[in-house]
Amino acid sequence: MWKIIFPGIAMIGIVYAFARFSFGLFLPDISESLALSESQAGIVGSAAYAAYTAALCSAYIFIHTFTARRVVLLAGATALLGMIGIAFSTGFYILMISVFSAGLGSGWASPAFSQVISQSLTSSQQNKGNTWINTGTSFGLMVTGPIVLLFTDQWRWSYLLFAFITMIVWWWNAAVLEKEKKKISAVDQKTAWPEMLKKGRFLIAASLGVGFSSSIYWTFSRSYVAVIHEFTMNQSIIFWIVMGAAGIIGGTAGGIIQKTGLSFAYRGGVFVTAASIICLTIPVQPAVYLSAVLFGISYIFMTGLFIVWATSVFSDFPSLGVSLSFLALGVGQALGSGAGGIIIERASYPFAFITFSLLGMFFIVCRVEERKTGTKGLNEGRFV
């Protein structure tokens, strides 16, 4: 099992933490070096989200056409090209294209790995395999934080270092992941999609809600600790590292789900996520770091839980369910980020964070189906 999980963790760390999330940490220095305006910086930042969305929408087609193993390697390759492009960017357009390329991998990798796990591990190992691979984001954040602290002014060399590590991880996955013996049959476009959306409606609603409520933390938590708690730049990055390190504990999601059931685990995760957001508003430093720990654990836990939930509902084609769930998560984050900015501007940081915490708690009532339904009628083929 771990032969697949370890390179999977590394690849997820590459495509999420290195290729996608690290850009925000380096953006101030990149903007200064390339003389980007605020609007140009915003457009470049949105390119990563656009790439993520496009990749999630195409993941099912690509996995069906090229197999899951090739999509994993494609995700790593686009991340590599994007990071090299960022390192050698000389202006707005090259940077935007490079950031778009780097962002594609995160949208392809998670659905593809859910399919790999379904093919390669026994049913008793799949929940743990999926949730541990999902912790790659946390391991990646742990690596990017110190690099930002040490090489903030040398962002080009940082991205070249990221690219070098990515090459090693790509070859590791290429050597470990086995070639599929036969392809999966396609979903019937005329009859399957309405049934598929109906089957995943509760998963989609829960993903949308968690994405919306968590967005304010991803977008504004570092600004919050700087503006409200008066953290220095280095302190805010340490805050980020603590959050990433805590996320590793979220890898226990698979084991917890097996012991408590999916429904109980989901409701507990929603509660802890909401608690982490409101905890940031407590004006003492220990509460701030407790907030980072709780959010790191709960976010990775919840994304791992959504993978387990998706692979349960769409057991014959888990990558399809993961794509839908993560797409809803991303849409929720995009909507929440915009709404959070408006509330902060018109009210205050504490009011906005308390509001999002309460909104997040509302989604604790989402129905969770624990039966393994499969996708009979959606997809009759499986890899052997």
SVG drawing of the C-alpha trace seen along z (x, -y; Angstrom):
<svg xmlns="http://www.w3.org/2000/svg" viewBox="-31 -50 49 58">
<polyline fill="none" stroke="black" stroke-width="0.4" points="0.0,0.0 2.7,-2.5 4.6,-1.9 1.8,-3.9 0.9,-6.2 4.4,-7.8 4.9,-8.9 1.2,-10.0 1.8,-12.2 4.8,-13.7 2.9,-14.4 0.0,-16.0 2.4,-18.2 4.0,-19.3 0.8,-20.2 -1.0,-21.9 1.7,-23.4 4.5,-24.1 2.7,-24.8 -0.4,-26.5 -0.4,-27.7 3.2,-29.0 2.5,-31.6 0.5,-33.7 3.5,-33.7 5.9,-35.0 3.4,-37.3 4.6,-40.6 8.2,-40.1 7.2,-38.8 4.9,-41.8 7.8,-44.2 10.3,-42.4 8.1,-42.4 6.4,-45.8 2.9,-44.3 -0.1,-46.5 -2.7,-45.4 -5.1,-44.4 -2.4,-42.4 -1.5,-40.6 -5.1,-39.8 -5.5,-38.4 -2.5,-36.2 -3.8,-34.9 -7.1,-34.1 -5.4,-32.1 -4.5,-29.4 -8.1,-29.0 -9.2,-29.0 -6.7,-26.3 -7.8,-24.2 -11.5,-24.5 -10.7,-23.6 -8.6,-20.6 -11.4,-19.3 -14.0,-19.6 -11.7,-17.7 -10.4,-15.1 -13.1,-12.5 -12.6,-12.7 -8.8,-12.6 -8.8,-9.6 -11.2,-7.8 -9.2,-8.6 -5.6,-8.3 -5.9,-6.2 -5.3,-7.5 -1.6,-6.8 -1.0,-9.0 -3.1,-11.8 -1.1,-11.7 2.1,-12.1 0.5,-14.8 -0.4,-16.7 3.2,-16.5 4.5,-17.6 2.3,-20.7 3.2,-21.7 6.9,-21.3 6.6,-23.4 4.6,-26.0 7.2,-26.4 10.0,-26.7 8.0,-29.3 7.4,-31.3 11.1,-31.2 12.0,-32.6 9.1,-35.0 10.0,-38.5 6.5,-40.1 2.8,-39.8 1.9,-37.5 4.5,-34.8 3.8,-34.8 0.1,-34.4 0.5,-31.5 3.0,-29.8 0.7,-30.2 -2.1,-28.7 0.1,-25.7 1.2,-25.2 -2.4,-25.3 -3.6,-22.5 -1.9,-19.7 -4.0,-20.2 -7.2,-19.7 -6.1,-16.5 -4.1,-14.8 -6.7,-14.2 -9.3,-12.6 -6.6,-10.5 -5.2,-9.3 -8.6,-8.3 -8.9,-6.1 -5.4,-4.7 -6.2,-3.8 -9.5,-2.1 -7.5,0.0 -4.5,0.8 -5.6,1.3 -8.1,3.6 -11.4,2.1 -10.2,2.2 -7.1,0.1 -8.8,-2.5 -10.1,-4.9 -6.7,-5.2 -4.9,-5.3 -7.0,-8.2 -6.9,-10.3 -3.1,-9.8 -2.3,-10.8 -4.5,-13.9 -2.1,-15.0 0.5,-15.8 -0.8,-19.4 0.3,-19.7 3.7,-18.2 4.2,-20.6 3.2,-23.6 5.7,-22.5 8.4,-22.7 7.3,-25.9 7.1,-27.9 10.8,-27.6 11.8,-28.2 9.8,-31.4 11.4,-32.5 15.0,-31.8 14.7,-32.8 11.9,-35.4 14.0,-37.8 15.2,-34.9 11.9,-33.7 13.3,-32.6 15.7,-30.3 13.0,-29.0 10.9,-28.0 13.8,-26.3 14.3,-24.4 10.6,-23.4 11.1,-22.3 14.1,-20.1 12.1,-18.4 9.2,-18.0 11.4,-16.2 12.4,-13.6 8.8,-13.1 7.6,-12.7 10.1,-9.9 9.2,-8.3 5.6,-8.1 6.4,-7.0 8.4,-4.1 5.8,-3.0 2.4,-3.4 1.5,-0.4 0.0,-0.6 -3.7,0.2 -4.6,3.4 -7.8,2.2 -9.7,-1.0 -12.9,-2.0 -16.1,-2.3 -17.5,-5.8 -20.5,-7.1 -23.7,-7.2 -24.0,-10.9 -27.8,-10.9 -29.0,-8.8 -26.2,-8.9 -25.5,-12.5 -28.9,-13.4 -28.7,-10.2 -25.1,-11.0 -25.9,-14.6 -28.9,-13.3 -26.7,-10.6 -24.1,-13.2 -26.3,-16.1 -25.6,-15.9 -21.9,-15.5 -21.9,-18.5 -23.9,-20.6 -21.6,-19.8 -18.5,-20.4 -19.9,-23.8 -20.6,-24.8 -17.3,-23.8 -15.5,-25.5 -17.5,-28.7 -16.9,-28.8 -13.2,-27.9 -12.4,-30.4 -12.1,-33.3 -9.4,-31.5 -7.3,-30.6 -7.7,-34.1 -7.6,-36.4 -6.1,-34.6 -2.6,-35.9 -4.0,-39.4 -6.0,-39.0 -3.0,-38.1 -1.0,-41.0 -3.7,-43.6 -5.6,-42.6 -2.9,-40.7 0.0,-42.7 2.1,-39.7 5.3,-40.4 5.9,-38.9 7.9,-36.1 5.4,-35.4 2.6,-35.2 4.6,-32.7 5.3,-30.6 1.5,-30.7 1.2,-29.3 3.7,-26.5 2.0,-25.5 -1.3,-25.3 0.4,-23.1 2.1,-20.8 -1.1,-20.3 -2.8,-19.1 -0.8,-15.9 -3.0,-14.8 -5.9,-15.1 -4.5,-12.0 -6.2,-10.0 -9.5,-10.7 -9.7,-7.2 -9.2,-5.4 -11.7,-7.7 -14.3,-7.2 -14.0,-3.4 -14.4,-3.6 -17.2,-6.3 -18.9,-6.2 -19.0,-8.8 -21.9,-10.9 -20.4,-11.4 -17.0,-12.2 -18.5,-14.8 -20.4,-16.6 -17.4,-16.6 -15.2,-17.9 -17.7,-20.8 -17.8,-21.7 -14.0,-21.8 -13.6,-23.8 -16.1,-26.4 -14.4,-26.5 -11.0,-27.1 -12.4,-30.1 -14.0,-31.8 -10.9,-30.9 -8.8,-33.3 -10.9,-36.2 -9.8,-35.6 -7.2,-38.3 -4.5,-36.2 -1.5,-34.6 -2.1,-31.0 -5.6,-31.1 -4.2,-32.2 -1.9,-29.2 -4.6,-26.9 -6.8,-28.2 -4.0,-27.4 -3.7,-23.9 -7.5,-23.2 -7.9,-24.6 -5.0,-22.7 -6.3,-19.4 -10.0,-20.0 -9.4,-21.2 -7.2,-18.3 -9.6,-16.0 -12.6,-17.3 -11.0,-17.1 -10.0,-13.6 -13.5,-12.8 -15.0,-14.2 -12.7,-11.9 -13.9,-8.9 -17.5,-10.0 -17.1,-10.5 -15.5,-7.1 -18.3,-5.6 -21.1,-7.2 -19.3,-6.6 -17.6,-3.4 -17.2,-2.3 -15.6,-5.5 -14.3,-7.3 -12.5,-10.0 -15.8,-11.3 -17.1,-11.8 -13.9,-13.4 -14.0,-15.8 -17.5,-16.9 -16.8,-17.3 -13.6,-19.3 -15.2,-21.4 -18.0,-22.3 -15.3,-23.0 -13.5,-25.4 -16.7,-27.2 -17.6,-27.6 -14.1,-29.0 -14.3,-31.5 -17.8,-32.7 -16.7,-32.9 -13.5,-34.7 -15.4,-37.5 -18.1,-37.7 -15.5,-37.7 -13.7,-40.7 -16.9,-42.7 -17.9,-41.9 -14.4,-42.8 -14.4,-46.1 -17.9,-47.1 -17.7,-45.8 -14.5,-44.3 -12.2,-41.3 -13.7,-39.8 -17.3,-40.3 -16.5,-38.6 -14.8,-35.6 -17.5,-35.1 -20.1,-35.3 -18.4,-32.7 -18.0,-30.4 -21.7,-30.5 -22.5,-30.0 -20.2,-27.0 -22.1,-25.5 -25.3,-25.6 -23.9,-22.8 -23.6,-20.4 -27.2,-19.4 -26.3,-18.1 -27.5,-14.5 -24.7,-12.0 -25.3,-8.7 -23.1,-5.9 -24.2,-3.1 -21.9,-2.1 -24.1,-2.6 -21.7,-2.3 -22.5,-3.8 -24.4,-1.0 -25.9,-2.4 -23.3,-5.1 -20.3,-2.9 -20.1,0.8 -16.3,1.1 -13.4,1.3 -9.7,1.6 -8.4,5.1"/>
</svg>
